[in-house]
Amino acid sequence: MEASLPFHHHHPAASSTAAHHAARLTPPPPPRDPRATARWVPPAAAPARSRSPANLGLPPHPPRRLRLRLAPPRITAAVTGGPRRPRRRAPPPLECAGGSSSSLRRPREEEEEEEERSSTAHAGVSLVGENKVLQMSSTVPKASNIFWHDCAVGQADRQKLLKQKGCVVWITGLSGSGKSTLACTLDRELHTRGKLSYVLDGDNLRHGLNKDLGFKAEDRAENIRRVGEVAKLFADAGLVCIASFISPYRRDRESCRALLSDGSFIEVFLNMPLELCESRDPKGLYKLARAGKIKGFTGIDDPYESPLNSEIEIKEVDGVCPSPSDMAGQVVTYLEEKGFLHD
């Protein structure tokens, strides 16, 4: 009776073996999800690897659907010189998860981003990205299309007010020759006479104006160039500017002289022998240079070019170095004779 019944895999009386073969031969019902694109492959057409015990001819899993996720908004800010107009926030770009990342940008968003970049480049400061990396760059070009602007009060007016003539007293010599001592003594002497002066000391300016410079040849040249320009301004203001610098290279000193072509550049050469300067060694620099701990030290492994036409030369007399007051007296006498300290 059971043998005459039609073969059907849903019949309750079917044997386990018949049910097993029926499951292999009967196609499964269509998938419930209409968006699934998988197609069931019969056992005969399936590749050999699909007949492994782990996959007994069953339909493979449907392919993973692509999911769309919203990309986090980019943090973009720019510092500009004036007020910013309010901006309409553009919708964030879409990214395709699971594949190669691609952004779908709207034209309006691209325009606003270009405007952001242009305003940032103008200001020279930008703040972009989640890490808020601050980038600063100077966008100011070198001086061009500039003109000198004259004021109503000139150098002659300032000199008349101060009852003196502005000039630059440039003291040069080896380290330890007494430059700073002479500069401070001269400054005190002029002050007691009621004359306005100011000292530009080499070490002092390297704490501020020239702190970015070292002691290479090009740095030394830039150091003296800056000092020469500052000294010129002091002289134009009517002061007696006292510049105390080793300034070992002759051409750099001559460049400073060329800035004051009216004879107001007075070069004072402290012509002291190296042995005397090294025996003093007030800063301990010669000892370090001799030990090789300081490279490029003037007088040891870097040259000093003596002036050829200095206005004042101070040196030992019978092996004796003049006192600071005597040296300052020589400079004051020269300034008086040349009319720089007139009433």
C-alpha positions as a Markdown table, in Angstrom:
| # | Residue | x | y | z |
|---|---|---|---|---|
| 1 | Met | 0.0 | 0.0 | 0.0 |
| 2 | Glu | 2.8 | 2.4 | 0.9 |
| 3 | Ala | 4.7 | 1.5 | -2.3 |
| 4 | Ser | 1.8 | 2.6 | -4.6 |
| 5 | Leu | 1.5 | 6.0 | -3.0 |
| 6 | Pro | 3.0 | 8.9 | -5.2 |
| 7 | Phe | 6.5 | 10.0 | -4.2 |
| 8 | His | 6.4 | 13.3 | -2.4 |
| 9 | His | 8.8 | 14.8 | 0.1 |
| 10 | His | 6.1 | 16.2 | 2.3 |
| 11 | His | 4.3 | 12.8 | 2.7 |
| 12 | Pro | 4.5 | 11.8 | 6.4 |
| 13 | Ala | 5.0 | 8.1 | 5.5 |
| 14 | Ala | 8.1 | 8.6 | 3.3 |
| 15 | Ser | 11.3 | 7.0 | 4.5 |
| 16 | Ser | 14.2 | 9.0 | 5.7 |
| 17 | Thr | 16.2 | 8.0 | 2.6 |
| 18 | Ala | 13.5 | 9.0 | 0.2 |
| 19 | Ala | 13.1 | 12.3 | 2.0 |
| 20 | His | 16.9 | 12.9 | 1.7 |
| 21 | His | 16.9 | 12.3 | -2.1 |
| 22 | Ala | 13.8 | 14.4 | -2.5 |
| 23 | Ala | 15.4 | 17.3 | -0.8 |
| 24 | Arg | 18.4 | 17.1 | -3.2 |
| 25 | Leu | 16.2 | 16.9 | -6.4 |
| 26 | Thr | 13.4 | 19.3 | -5.6 |
| 27 | Pro | 14.1 | 23.0 | -6.2 |
| 28 | Pro | 13.7 | 25.1 | -3.1 |
| 29 | Pro | 10.9 | 27.7 | -3.0 |
| 30 | Pro | 11.8 | 31.2 | -4.3 |
| 31 | Pro | 13.6 | 33.5 | -1.8 |
| 32 | Arg | 11.5 | 35.6 | 0.5 |
| 33 | Asp | 13.5 | 38.8 | -0.1 |
| 34 | Pro | 12.7 | 40.0 | -3.6 |
| 35 | Arg | 15.9 | 42.1 | -3.7 |
| 36 | Ala | 18.1 | 39.0 | -3.4 |
| 37 | Thr | 19.8 | 38.1 | -6.7 |
| 38 | Ala | 21.1 | 34.7 | -5.8 |
| 39 | Arg | 20.0 | 31.8 | -8.1 |
| 40 | Trp | 20.0 | 28.2 | -6.9 |
| 41 | Val | 22.4 | 26.0 | -8.8 |
| 42 | Pro | 21.5 | 22.3 | -9.2 |
| 43 | Pro | 24.0 | 19.8 | -7.7 |
| 44 | Ala | 25.1 | 18.7 | -11.2 |
| 45 | Ala | 26.0 | 22.2 | -12.3 |
| 46 | Ala | 27.7 | 23.2 | -9.1 |
| 47 | Pro | 31.5 | 23.3 | -9.0 |
| 48 | Ala | 33.3 | 20.4 | -7.4 |
| 49 | Arg | 34.2 | 22.4 | -4.3 |
| 50 | Ser | 30.5 | 23.0 | -3.5 |
| 51 | Arg | 29.9 | 19.2 | -2.9 |
| 52 | Ser | 32.1 | 19.2 | 0.2 |
| 53 | Pro | 30.4 | 18.0 | 3.4 |
| 54 | Ala | 30.1 | 21.6 | 4.5 |
| 55 | Asn | 27.9 | 22.5 | 1.5 |
| 56 | Leu | 25.6 | 19.6 | 0.5 |
| 57 | Gly | 24.2 | 21.2 | -2.7 |
| 58 | Leu | 22.4 | 23.9 | -0.7 |
| 59 | Pro | 22.0 | 27.3 | -2.3 |
| 60 | Pro | 24.8 | 29.7 | -1.4 |
| 61 | His | 24.3 | 32.7 | 0.7 |
| 62 | Pro | 23.0 | 35.7 | -1.2 |
| 63 | Pro | 25.6 | 38.4 | -1.8 |
| 64 | Arg | 26.1 | 41.1 | 0.9 |
| 65 | Arg | 24.1 | 44.2 | 0.1 |
| 66 | Leu | 25.9 | 47.5 | -0.2 |
| 67 | Arg | 25.2 | 49.7 | 2.7 |
| 68 | Leu | 25.3 | 53.5 | 2.6 |
| 69 | Arg | 26.6 | 55.3 | 5.6 |
| 70 | Leu | 27.0 | 59.0 | 6.2 |
| 71 | Ala | 30.6 | 60.2 | 6.4 |
| 72 | Pro | 31.5 | 62.4 | 9.4 |
| 73 | Pro | 31.4 | 66.1 | 8.5 |
| 74 | Arg | 34.8 | 67.7 | 7.9 |
| 75 | Ile | 35.9 | 70.3 | 10.4 |
| 76 | Thr | 37.1 | 73.3 | 8.4 |
| 77 | Ala | 37.8 | 76.7 | 9.8 |
| 78 | Ala | 39.8 | 79.6 | 8.6 |
| 79 | Val | 41.1 | 82.8 | 10.2 |
| 80 | Thr | 40.6 | 85.9 | 8.0 |
| 81 | Gly | 41.1 | 89.5 | 8.5 |
| 82 | Gly | 37.4 | 90.5 | 8.5 |
| 83 | Pro | 33.9 | 89.2 | 9.4 |
| 84 | Arg | 32.7 | 86.2 | 7.6 |
| 85 | Arg | 29.3 | 86.0 | 5.9 |
| 86 | Pro | 27.0 | 83.3 | 7.3 |
| 87 | Arg | 27.2 | 80.1 | 5.3 |
| 88 | Arg | 24.5 | 77.5 | 4.5 |
| 89 | Arg | 25.7 | 74.1 | 5.7 |
| 90 | Ala | 25.9 | 71.8 | 2.7 |
| 91 | Pro | 24.8 | 68.2 | 3.1 |
| 92 | Pro | 27.6 | 65.8 | 4.0 |
| 93 | Pro | 29.1 | 63.6 | 1.2 |
| 94 | Leu | 28.1 | 60.0 | 0.9 |
| 95 | Glu | 30.6 | 57.2 | 1.0 |
| 96 | Cys | 30.1 | 53.7 | -0.2 |
| 97 | Ala | 30.9 | 51.2 | 2.6 |
| 98 | Gly | 32.7 | 48.0 | 1.7 |
| 99 | Gly | 34.3 | 49.2 | -1.5 |
| 100 | Ser | 36.7 | 51.8 | -2.8 |
| 101 | Ser | 35.8 | 55.1 | -1.1 |
| 102 | Ser | 34.2 | 57.6 | -3.4 |
| 103 | Ser | 32.6 | 60.9 | -2.5 |
| 104 | Leu | 29.5 | 62.4 | -4.2 |
| 105 | Arg | 30.1 | 66.1 | -3.9 |
| 106 | Arg | 27.6 | 68.7 | -4.8 |
| 107 | Pro | 28.7 | 71.6 | -7.0 |
| 108 | Arg | 27.7 | 74.1 | -4.3 |
| 109 | Glu | 29.9 | 72.3 | -1.7 |
| 110 | Glu | 32.9 | 72.5 | -4.1 |
| 111 | Glu | 32.4 | 76.2 | -4.6 |
| 112 | Glu | 32.3 | 76.8 | -0.8 |
| 113 | Glu | 35.3 | 74.7 | -0.3 |
| 114 | Glu | 37.2 | 76.6 | -2.9 |
| 115 | Glu | 36.2 | 79.9 | -1.2 |
| 116 | Glu | 37.4 | 78.5 | 2.1 |
| 117 | Arg | 40.8 | 77.7 | 0.6 |
| 118 | Ser | 41.2 | 81.1 | -1.0 |
| 119 | Ser | 40.4 | 83.0 | 2.2 |
| 120 | Thr | 42.7 | 80.7 | 4.1 |
| 121 | Ala | 45.6 | 81.3 | 1.7 |
| 122 | His | 45.1 | 85.1 | 2.0 |
| 123 | Ala | 45.3 | 85.0 | 5.8 |
| 124 | Gly | 48.2 | 82.6 | 6.0 |
| 125 | Val | 46.5 | 80.6 | 8.8 |
| 126 | Ser | 44.3 | 77.4 | 8.4 |
| 127 | Leu | 42.7 | 75.0 | 10.7 |
| 128 | Val | 41.7 | 71.9 | 8.8 |
| 129 | Gly | 40.8 | 68.3 | 9.7 |
| 130 | Glu | 39.7 | 66.4 | 12.8 |
| 131 | Asn | 43.1 | 66.7 | 14.3 |
| 132 | Lys | 42.9 | 70.5 | 14.0 |
| 133 | Val | 46.4 | 70.9 | 12.5 |
| 134 | Leu | 47.4 | 74.5 | 12.5 |
| 135 | Gln | 49.5 | 75.5 | 9.6 |
| 136 | Met | 51.0 | 79.0 | 9.4 |
| 137 | Ser | 52.9 | 80.4 | 6.5 |
| 138 | Ser | 53.9 | 83.9 | 5.5 |
| 139 | Thr | 52.2 | 85.0 | 2.3 |
| 140 | Val | 53.7 | 88.5 | 2.4 |
| 141 | Pro | 56.0 | 88.9 | -0.6 |
| 142 | Lys | 59.3 | 90.7 | -0.6 |
| 143 | Ala | 59.2 | 94.5 | -0.6 |
| 144 | Ser | 57.9 | 95.8 | -3.9 |
| 145 | Asn | 56.2 | 99.0 | -5.0 |
| 146 | Ile | 57.2 | 100.8 | -1.8 |
| 147 | Phe | 58.0 | 104.5 | -1.3 |
| 148 | Trp | 59.8 | 106.5 | 1.3 |
| 149 | His | 57.5 | 108.6 | 3.4 |
| 150 | Asp | 58.9 | 111.9 | 4.8 |
| 151 | Cys | 57.6 | 113.4 | 8.0 |
| 152 | Ala | 57.3 | 117.0 | 9.0 |
| 153 | Val | 60.0 | 116.6 | 11.7 |
| 154 | Gly | 63.4 | 115.8 | 10.2 |
| 155 | Gln | 66.8 | 115.0 | 11.4 |
| 156 | Ala | 67.9 | 118.6 | 11.7 |
| 157 | Asp | 64.9 | 119.4 | 13.9 |
| 158 | Arg | 65.7 | 116.5 | 16.2 |
| 159 | Gln | 69.4 | 117.5 | 16.4 |
| 160 | Lys | 68.4 | 121.1 | 17.2 |
| 161 | Leu | 66.1 | 119.8 | 20.0 |
| 162 | Leu | 68.9 | 117.6 | 21.5 |
| 163 | Lys | 71.7 | 120.1 | 20.8 |
| 164 | Gln | 73.9 | 117.5 | 19.3 |
| 165 | Lys | 74.4 | 115.7 | 16.0 |
| 166 | Gly | 73.5 | 112.1 | 15.5 |
| 167 | Cys | 76.3 | 109.7 | 14.6 |
| 168 | Val | 77.5 | 106.0 | 14.9 |
| 169 | Val | 80.6 | 105.2 | 17.0 |
| 170 | Trp | 81.5 | 101.7 | 15.7 |
| 171 | Ile | 83.9 | 99.9 | 18.1 |
| 172 | Thr | 85.6 | 96.8 | 16.6 |
| 173 | Gly | 88.2 | 94.4 | 17.8 |
| 174 | Leu | 88.9 | 90.9 | 19.0 |
| 175 | Ser | 87.0 | 89.3 | 21.8 |
| 176 | Gly | 88.5 | 90.5 | 25.1 |
| 177 | Ser | 90.0 | 93.7 | 23.6 |
| 178 | Gly | 87.7 | 95.9 | 25.8 |
| 179 | Lys | 84.9 | 96.8 | 23.4 |
| 180 | Ser | 82.0 | 96.5 | 25.8 |
| 181 | Thr | 84.0 | 98.3 | 28.5 |
| 182 | Leu | 84.8 | 101.2 | 26.3 |
| 183 | Ala | 81.2 | 101.4 | 25.1 |
| 184 | Cys | 79.7 | 101.6 | 28.6 |
| 185 | Thr | 82.4 | 104.0 | 29.7 |
| 186 | Leu | 81.8 | 106.3 | 26.7 |
| 187 | Asp | 78.0 | 106.1 | 27.3 |
| 188 | Arg | 78.4 | 107.2 | 30.9 |
| 189 | Glu | 80.8 | 110.1 | 29.9 |
| 190 | Leu | 78.3 | 111.4 | 27.3 |
| 191 | His | 75.5 | 111.1 | 29.8 |
| 192 | Thr | 77.3 | 113.2 | 32.3 |
| 193 | Arg | 77.8 | 115.9 | 29.6 |
| 194 | Gly | 74.1 | 115.9 | 29.0 |
| 195 | Lys | 74.3 | 114.1 | 25.6 |
| 196 | Leu | 71.9 | 111.4 | 24.6 |
| 197 | Ser | 73.5 | 108.1 | 23.5 |
| 198 | Tyr | 72.6 | 104.5 | 23.3 |
| 199 | Val | 74.8 | 101.3 | 23.3 |
| 200 | Leu | 74.1 | 98.4 | 20.8 |
| 201 | Asp | 76.1 | 95.5 | 22.2 |
| 202 | Gly | 76.7 | 92.3 | 20.3 |
| 203 | Asp | 75.7 | 89.8 | 22.9 |
| 204 | Asn | 72.7 | 91.9 | 23.9 |
| 205 | Leu | 71.2 | 92.0 | 20.4 |
| 206 | Arg | 71.7 | 88.3 | 20.1 |
| 207 | His | 69.2 | 87.9 | 22.9 |
| 208 | Gly | 66.5 | 89.6 | 20.8 |
| 209 | Leu | 66.8 | 91.1 | 17.4 |
| 210 | Asn | 69.5 | 88.6 | 16.2 |
| 211 | Lys | 68.7 | 85.6 | 18.3 |
| 212 | Asp | 68.0 | 83.6 | 15.1 |
| 213 | Leu | 71.6 | 84.0 | 13.9 |
| 214 | Gly | 74.6 | 81.8 | 14.6 |
| 215 | Phe | 78.3 | 82.5 | 14.0 |
| 216 | Lys | 78.8 | 81.2 | 10.5 |
| 217 | Ala | 80.1 | 83.6 | 7.9 |
| 218 | Glu | 76.7 | 84.3 | 6.4 |
| 219 | Asp | 75.1 | 84.7 | 9.9 |
| 220 | Arg | 77.9 | 87.1 | 10.9 |
| 221 | Ala | 77.2 | 89.2 | 7.8 |
| 222 | Glu | 73.5 | 89.3 | 8.4 |
| 223 | Asn | 74.1 | 90.2 | 12.1 |
| 224 | Ile | 76.2 | 93.2 | 11.1 |
| 225 | Arg | 73.8 | 94.3 | 8.4 |
| 226 | Arg | 70.9 | 94.4 | 10.8 |
| 227 | Val | 72.9 | 96.3 | 13.4 |
| 228 | Gly | 74.0 | 98.8 | 10.7 |
| 229 | Glu | 70.4 | 99.5 | 9.8 |
| 230 | Val | 69.4 | 100.0 | 13.4 |
| 231 | Ala | 72.4 | 102.2 | 14.1 |
| 232 | Lys | 71.5 | 104.4 | 11.1 |
| 233 | Leu | 68.0 | 104.9 | 12.6 |
| 234 | Phe | 69.5 | 105.9 | 16.0 |
| 235 | Ala | 71.8 | 108.4 | 14.2 |
| 236 | Asp | 68.9 | 109.8 | 12.3 |
| 237 | Ala | 67.0 | 110.3 | 15.5 |
| 238 | Gly | 69.9 | 112.5 | 16.7 |
| 239 | Leu | 71.5 | 110.1 | 19.1 |
| 240 | Val | 75.1 | 109.1 | 19.5 |
| 241 | Cys | 74.8 | 105.4 | 18.7 |
| 242 | Ile | 77.6 | 103.3 | 20.2 |
| 243 | Ala | 77.9 | 99.9 | 18.4 |
| 244 | Ser | 80.2 | 97.4 | 20.1 |
| 245 | Phe | 80.8 | 94.3 | 17.8 |
| 246 | Ile | 83.7 | 92.1 | 16.9 |
| 247 | Ser | 82.6 | 92.6 | 13.2 |
| 248 | Pro | 85.6 | 90.6 | 11.9 |
| 249 | Tyr | 85.0 | 91.1 | 8.2 |
| 250 | Arg | 86.1 | 94.4 | 6.6 |
| 251 | Arg | 83.5 | 94.4 | 3.9 |
| 252 | Asp | 80.6 | 94.2 | 6.4 |
| 253 | Arg | 81.9 | 97.2 | 8.3 |
| 254 | Glu | 82.4 | 99.1 | 5.1 |
| 255 | Ser | 78.8 | 98.4 | 4.2 |
| 256 | Cys | 77.6 | 99.9 | 7.4 |
| 257 | Arg | 79.8 | 103.0 | 6.7 |
| 258 | Ala | 78.2 | 103.3 | 3.3 |
| 259 | Leu | 74.8 | 103.7 | 5.1 |
| 260 | Leu | 76.0 | 107.0 | 6.6 |
| 261 | Ser | 77.7 | 108.8 | 3.8 |
| 262 | Asp | 77.8 | 112.2 | 5.6 |
| 263 | Gly | 80.9 | 111.3 | 7.7 |
| 264 | Ser | 78.8 | 110.4 | 10.8 |
| 265 | Phe | 80.3 | 106.9 | 10.9 |
| 266 | Ile | 83.2 | 106.8 | 13.3 |
| 267 | Glu | 85.2 | 103.5 | 13.4 |
| 268 | Val | 87.1 | 102.9 | 16.6 |
| 269 | Phe | 89.6 | 100.1 | 16.3 |
| 270 | Leu | 90.8 | 98.5 | 19.6 |
| 271 | Asn | 94.1 | 97.2 | 18.3 |
| 272 | Met | 95.0 | 94.9 | 21.1 |
| 273 | Pro | 97.3 | 91.8 | 20.6 |
| 274 | Leu | 95.8 | 88.4 | 20.6 |
| 275 | Glu | 98.0 | 87.4 | 23.6 |
| 276 | Leu | 96.5 | 90.1 | 25.7 |
| 277 | Cys | 92.9 | 89.3 | 24.7 |
| 278 | Glu | 93.5 | 85.6 | 25.4 |
| 279 | Ser | 95.1 | 86.3 | 28.8 |
| 280 | Arg | 92.0 | 88.3 | 29.8 |
| 281 | Asp | 89.5 | 85.8 | 28.4 |
| 282 | Pro | 86.6 | 87.3 | 30.5 |
| 283 | Lys | 84.0 | 84.9 | 29.1 |
| 284 | Gly | 86.3 | 81.8 | 28.9 |
| 285 | Leu | 85.7 | 81.5 | 25.2 |
| 286 | Tyr | 89.4 | 81.3 | 24.1 |
| 287 | Lys | 89.9 | 78.3 | 26.4 |
| 288 | Leu | 86.9 | 76.6 | 24.8 |
| 289 | Ala | 88.1 | 77.5 | 21.3 |
| 290 | Arg | 91.6 | 76.1 | 22.1 |
| 291 | Ala | 90.1 | 72.9 | 23.3 |
| 292 | Gly | 88.1 | 72.6 | 20.0 |
| 293 | Lys | 84.7 | 73.0 | 21.8 |
| 294 | Ile | 84.0 | 76.2 | 19.8 |
| 295 | Lys | 84.4 | 76.2 | 16.1 |
| 296 | Gly | 84.9 | 79.3 | 14.0 |
| 297 | Phe | 86.1 | 81.5 | 16.8 |
| 298 | Thr | 87.6 | 84.8 | 15.7 |
| 299 | Gly | 91.4 | 85.0 | 16.2 |
| 300 | Ile | 91.7 | 81.2 | 16.6 |
| 301 | Asp | 90.3 | 79.4 | 13.6 |
| 302 | Asp | 88.4 | 82.3 | 12.0 |
| 303 | Pro | 90.2 | 85.4 | 10.7 |
| 304 | Tyr | 89.9 | 89.0 | 11.8 |
| 305 | Glu | 90.4 | 91.7 | 9.2 |
| 306 | Ser | 91.8 | 94.8 | 10.7 |
| 307 | Pro | 90.4 | 98.2 | 9.6 |
| 308 | Leu | 92.4 | 100.1 | 6.9 |
| 309 | Asn | 91.0 | 103.6 | 7.5 |
| 310 | Ser | 89.5 | 103.7 | 11.0 |
| 311 | Glu | 89.0 | 107.2 | 12.4 |
| 312 | Ile | 90.3 | 106.2 | 15.9 |
| 313 | Glu | 92.8 | 103.5 | 16.7 |
| 314 | Ile | 93.5 | 102.6 | 20.3 |
| 315 | Lys | 96.4 | 100.4 | 21.2 |
| 316 | Glu | 99.0 | 99.7 | 23.9 |
| 317 | Val | 101.5 | 102.4 | 24.8 |
| 318 | Asp | 104.9 | 101.0 | 25.8 |
| 319 | Gly | 103.2 | 97.6 | 26.4 |
| 320 | Val | 100.5 | 99.2 | 28.7 |
| 321 | Cys | 96.9 | 99.2 | 27.7 |
| 322 | Pro | 95.1 | 102.6 | 28.3 |
| 323 | Ser | 92.4 | 102.7 | 31.0 |
| 324 | Pro | 88.7 | 102.7 | 30.0 |
| 325 | Ser | 88.4 | 106.4 | 30.9 |
| 326 | Asp | 91.4 | 107.3 | 28.8 |
| 327 | Met | 90.0 | 105.4 | 25.8 |
| 328 | Ala | 86.6 | 107.1 | 26.3 |
| 329 | Gly | 88.3 | 110.5 | 26.5 |
| 330 | Gln | 89.9 | 109.9 | 23.1 |
| 331 | Val | 86.5 | 109.3 | 21.5 |
| 332 | Val | 84.9 | 112.2 | 23.2 |
| 333 | Thr | 87.7 | 114.5 | 22.0 |
| 334 | Tyr | 87.2 | 113.4 | 18.4 |
| 335 | Leu | 83.4 | 113.9 | 18.7 |
| 336 | Glu | 83.9 | 117.4 | 20.0 |
| 337 | Glu | 86.4 | 118.3 | 17.3 |
| 338 | Lys | 84.0 | 117.1 | 14.6 |
| 339 | Gly | 81.1 | 119.1 | 16.0 |
| 340 | Phe | 78.9 | 116.2 | 17.0 |
| 341 | Leu | 78.6 | 117.5 | 20.6 |
| 342 | His | 77.8 | 121.1 | 19.8 |
| 343 | Asp | 75.5 | 123.1 | 22.0 |
